[in-house]
């Protein structure tokens, strides 16, 4: 590309000199034609690089993981709220009478294991 630009500039410079020396319209027209050909001799090369879509896919994947984590947290909270209501009903009157007769007892709230704090390893 640099060589083509240098040659085109040299051709344009030569055409400028020819235009300065031109005394007739035909000579001026020939010099202008020479300058135009020199300017058009530069061929622009454009390389088409592929669009990298993996970053978009990875961002979408991160959003999905985040959404899944939020849904799990919501369901865990709902479960613990339901277990809390159940435990109150089993321990209060008159529910305690029915619970004793039918064998209902307190349930434990959901508590994640300590190892659940470690993020899973995802291999690509």
C-alpha positions as CSV (number, residue, x, y, z in Angstrom):
1,X,0.0,0.0,0.0
2,X,2.8,2.4,0.9
3,X,4.5,1.7,-2.5
4,X,1.2,2.4,-4.3
5,X,0.7,5.6,-2.4
6,X,4.2,6.7,-3.1
7,X,3.9,6.0,-6.8
8,X,0.6,7.8,-7.0
9,X,2.0,10.8,-5.3
10,X,5.0,10.8,-7.7
11,X,2.5,10.6,-10.6
12,X,0.5,13.5,-9.2
13,X,3.6,15.6,-8.6
14,X,4.7,14.9,-12.2
15,X,1.3,15.9,-13.5
16,X,1.4,19.1,-11.5
17,X,4.7,19.9,-13.2
18,X,3.1,19.1,-16.6
19,X,0.2,21.4,-15.8
20,X,2.5,24.2,-14.9
21,X,4.3,23.8,-18.3
22,X,1.1,23.4,-20.3
23,X,0.6,26.1,-22.8
24,X,-2.4,24.8,-24.7
25,X,-5.7,23.4,-23.5
26,X,-4.8,20.0,-25.0
27,X,-1.6,19.8,-23.0
28,X,-3.5,20.9,-19.8
29,X,-6.2,18.3,-20.5
30,X,-3.5,15.6,-20.9
31,X,-1.8,16.6,-17.7
32,X,-5.1,16.5,-15.8
33,X,-5.8,13.1,-17.3
34,X,-2.4,11.9,-16.1
35,X,-3.1,13.3,-12.6
36,X,-6.5,11.6,-12.5
37,X,-5.0,8.2,-13.5
38,X,-2.3,8.6,-10.9
39,X,-4.9,9.3,-8.2
40,X,-7.1,6.4,-9.2
41,X,-4.1,4.0,-9.3
42,X,-4.3,3.7,-5.5
43,X,-6.3,0.6,-4.7
44,X,-7.7,0.4,-1.2
45,X,-7.5,-3.0,0.4
46,X,-10.1,-3.6,3.1
47,X,-9.9,-6.7,5.2
48,X,-13.1,-8.1,6.5
49,X,-12.4,-9.4,10.0
50,X,-15.0,-11.7,11.4
51,X,-17.3,-10.4,14.1
52,X,-16.5,-12.0,17.4
53,X,-19.7,-13.2,18.8
54,X,-18.4,-15.2,21.7
55,X,-18.3,-12.1,24.0
56,X,-22.0,-11.6,23.4
57,X,-22.7,-15.2,24.1
58,X,-20.7,-15.1,27.2
59,X,-22.5,-12.0,28.5
60,X,-25.8,-13.7,27.8
61,X,-24.5,-16.8,29.7
62,X,-23.5,-14.6,32.7
63,X,-27.0,-13.0,32.6
64,X,-28.6,-16.5,32.6
65,X,-26.5,-17.7,35.5
66,X,-27.3,-14.5,37.5
67,X,-31.0,-15.0,36.8
68,X,-30.8,-18.6,37.9
69,X,-29.0,-17.6,41.1
70,X,-31.8,-15.0,41.8
71,X,-34.5,-17.6,41.2
72,X,-32.9,-20.1,43.5
73,X,-32.5,-17.4,46.2
74,X,-36.2,-16.4,45.8
75,X,-37.4,-20.1,46.0
76,X,-35.2,-20.7,49.1
77,X,-36.7,-17.6,50.8
78,X,-40.2,-18.8,49.9
79,X,-39.5,-22.2,51.2
80,X,-38.1,-20.9,54.5
81,X,-41.1,-18.6,54.9
82,X,-43.5,-21.6,54.3
83,X,-41.5,-23.7,56.8
84,X,-41.6,-20.9,59.3
85,X,-45.4,-20.6,59.0
86,X,-45.8,-24.4,59.3
87,X,-43.6,-24.4,62.4
88,X,-45.6,-21.7,64.0
89,X,-48.9,-23.5,63.2
90,X,-47.5,-26.8,64.7
91,X,-46.5,-25.1,67.9
92,X,-49.5,-22.9,68.5
93,X,-53.0,-23.7,69.8
94,X,-55.1,-25.4,68.3
95,X,-52.7,-26.6,65.7
96,X,-50.5,-28.2,68.4
97,X,-53.4,-30.6,69.3
98,X,-53.8,-31.8,65.7
99,X,-50.0,-32.0,65.2
100,X,-49.6,-34.2,68.2
101,X,-52.4,-36.5,67.2
102,X,-51.2,-36.8,63.6
103,X,-47.5,-36.8,64.4
104,X,-46.5,-33.5,62.8
105,X,-43.3,-31.9,64.1
106,X,-41.2,-28.9,63.5
107,X,-39.2,-28.8,60.2
108,X,-35.8,-27.4,59.7
109,X,-35.2,-24.3,57.6
110,X,-33.1,-24.7,54.5
111,X,-29.5,-23.9,55.2
112,X,-26.9,-24.3,52.4
113,X,-23.8,-26.3,53.1
114,X,-20.6,-24.4,53.6
115,X,-19.2,-25.9,50.4
116,X,-22.1,-24.2,48.5
117,X,-20.3,-20.9,48.9
118,X,-17.6,-22.1,46.4
119,X,-18.4,-21.3,42.8
120,X,-18.6,-24.3,40.5
121,X,-15.8,-24.6,38.0
122,X,-17.0,-24.1,34.4
123,X,-14.8,-25.5,31.7
124,X,-15.0,-24.1,28.2
